[in-house]
Amino acid sequence: MPARGLAQWLERLAPRAAAGTVTVAIVSDQASRSLNRSYRGIDHATDVLSFPSGPPPRQGSGLLPQGSGPHLGDVVIARGVARRQARSAGHAETTEWRVLALHGLLHLMGYDHEQDAGRMQRVERRLRQAGGLGRGLIEREVRR
């Protein structure tokens, strides 16, 4: 799937509260590692990073209709990590890109699965099902 197809899929699936634009970049594991080290102090590549363009919005809130508004931020996906996770999950790499892009978008919208008592997981599950995706990152973490 070309990156354009990923962007169109994410736009169709995005919650109405996703008020603005998002950039999704698929980068090398080395670039992911560098960003993760610089911004989170963790020295390894990670599957997805989200960089809000401003202060995070109130969890799940949107102020403008979908497709309008400011730039919400950037989602960065590590190609090699995504490829390995796709293999482990038994689906295509492009499917993993969708899982990761959706997860990153929800973080840009202010969701935080580490602190929200399952709210992000519920929203992500509903959107993944609507988008024809299987288990997401949060479920994978729980089952490890």
C-alpha positions as CSV (number, residue, x, y, z in Angstrom):
1,M,0.0,0.0,0.0
2,P,1.5,3.3,-0.9
3,A,1.6,6.0,1.8
4,R,-1.2,7.8,0.0
5,G,-3.5,4.7,0.5
6,L,-2.6,4.7,4.2
7,A,-3.5,8.4,4.5
8,Q,-6.8,7.9,2.8
9,W,-7.6,4.9,5.0
10,L,-6.8,6.8,8.2
11,E,-8.8,9.8,7.1
12,R,-11.9,7.6,6.4
13,L,-11.5,5.8,9.8
14,A,-10.6,8.8,12.0
15,P,-13.0,9.7,14.7
16,R,-15.0,12.9,14.1
17,A,-13.0,14.5,17.0
18,A,-9.8,14.2,14.8
19,A,-10.0,17.9,14.0
20,G,-7.1,18.8,11.8
21,T,-4.3,17.3,9.7
22,V,-1.8,14.6,10.6
23,T,1.5,13.7,8.9
24,V,2.5,10.0,8.9
25,A,6.1,9.2,8.2
26,I,7.5,5.6,7.7
27,V,11.1,5.7,8.6
28,S,14.1,3.4,9.2
29,D,14.6,1.8,12.6
30,Q,17.7,3.9,13.0
31,A,15.7,7.1,12.6
32,S,13.1,5.8,15.1
33,R,15.8,4.9,17.6
34,S,17.3,8.4,17.3
35,L,13.9,10.1,17.8
36,N,13.0,7.8,20.7
37,R,16.4,8.5,22.3
38,S,16.1,12.3,21.8
39,Y,12.5,12.7,22.9
40,R,11.8,9.9,25.3
41,G,15.3,9.0,26.6
42,I,14.9,5.4,25.4
43,D,17.7,4.1,23.3
44,H,16.0,1.6,20.9
45,A,13.7,1.7,17.9
46,T,10.0,1.7,18.7
47,D,7.1,0.9,16.5
48,V,5.3,4.2,16.6
49,L,5.9,7.7,18.0
50,S,3.4,10.5,18.1
51,F,4.5,14.2,18.2
52,P,1.6,16.6,18.9
53,S,2.0,20.0,17.2
54,G,0.9,21.8,20.4
55,P,-0.3,21.0,23.9
56,P,-2.3,17.7,23.9
57,P,-6.0,18.3,23.6
58,R,-8.3,17.2,26.4
59,Q,-8.7,13.5,26.0
60,G,-10.7,12.6,22.9
61,S,-12.0,16.2,22.4
62,G,-12.3,17.9,19.0
63,L,-13.2,21.5,18.4
64,L,-13.6,21.6,14.6
65,P,-15.2,19.4,12.0
66,Q,-13.1,16.6,10.6
67,G,-10.9,17.6,7.8
68,S,-10.5,21.2,8.9
69,G,-8.5,22.8,11.6
70,P,-4.8,22.9,12.6
71,H,-2.1,20.4,12.2
72,L,-2.6,17.9,15.0
73,G,1.0,16.5,14.8
74,D,3.1,13.8,13.3
75,V,3.1,10.0,13.6
76,V,6.3,8.2,12.9
77,I,6.4,4.5,12.2
78,A,9.5,2.4,12.2
79,R,9.5,0.2,9.0
80,G,11.6,-2.6,10.4
81,V,9.8,-2.8,13.7
82,A,6.5,-2.8,11.8
83,R,7.7,-5.6,9.5
84,R,8.7,-7.8,12.5
85,Q,5.4,-7.1,14.3
86,A,3.4,-7.9,11.2
87,R,5.2,-11.2,10.8
88,S,4.6,-12.0,14.5
89,A,0.9,-11.0,14.2
90,G,0.4,-13.0,11.0
91,H,-0.7,-10.1,8.8
92,A,0.8,-7.9,6.1
93,E,3.2,-5.1,6.8
94,T,0.7,-2.6,5.4
95,T,-1.9,-3.9,7.9
96,E,0.6,-3.2,10.7
97,W,1.1,0.3,9.3
98,R,-2.7,0.9,9.7
99,V,-2.6,-0.4,13.3
100,L,0.3,1.8,14.2
101,A,-1.1,4.9,12.4
102,L,-4.4,4.6,14.1
103,H,-2.7,4.1,17.5
104,G,-0.5,7.2,16.9
105,L,-3.5,9.3,15.8
106,L,-5.3,8.5,19.1
107,H,-2.3,9.7,21.0
108,L,-2.3,12.9,19.0
109,M,-5.9,13.3,20.1
110,G,-5.0,13.2,23.7
111,Y,-5.6,9.5,24.5
112,D,-3.1,7.8,26.8
113,H,-3.6,4.0,27.4
114,E,-1.1,4.1,30.3
115,Q,-3.3,6.5,32.3
116,D,-6.9,6.4,31.0
117,A,-8.4,3.2,32.6
118,G,-9.0,1.6,29.2
119,R,-10.7,4.4,27.4
120,M,-8.1,4.5,24.5
121,Q,-8.3,0.7,24.2
122,R,-12.1,0.8,23.8
123,V,-12.0,3.6,21.2
124,E,-9.1,1.9,19.3
125,R,-10.9,-1.5,19.3
126,R,-14.1,0.1,17.9
127,L,-12.1,1.9,15.1
128,R,-10.0,-1.2,14.3
129,Q,-13.1,-3.3,13.9
130,A,-14.6,-0.7,11.6
131,G,-11.4,-0.7,9.6
132,G,-11.2,-4.5,9.4
133,L,-8.2,-4.9,11.7
134,G,-7.4,-7.5,14.2
135,R,-5.8,-7.1,17.6
136,G,-4.1,-3.8,18.3
137,L,-1.0,-2.7,20.2
138,I,-2.7,-2.4,23.6
139,E,-4.1,-5.9,23.5
140,R,-0.7,-7.2,22.4
141,E,0.9,-5.5,25.4
142,V,-1.6,-7.0,27.8
143,R,-1.0,-10.6,26.5
144,R,2.8,-10.4,26.7
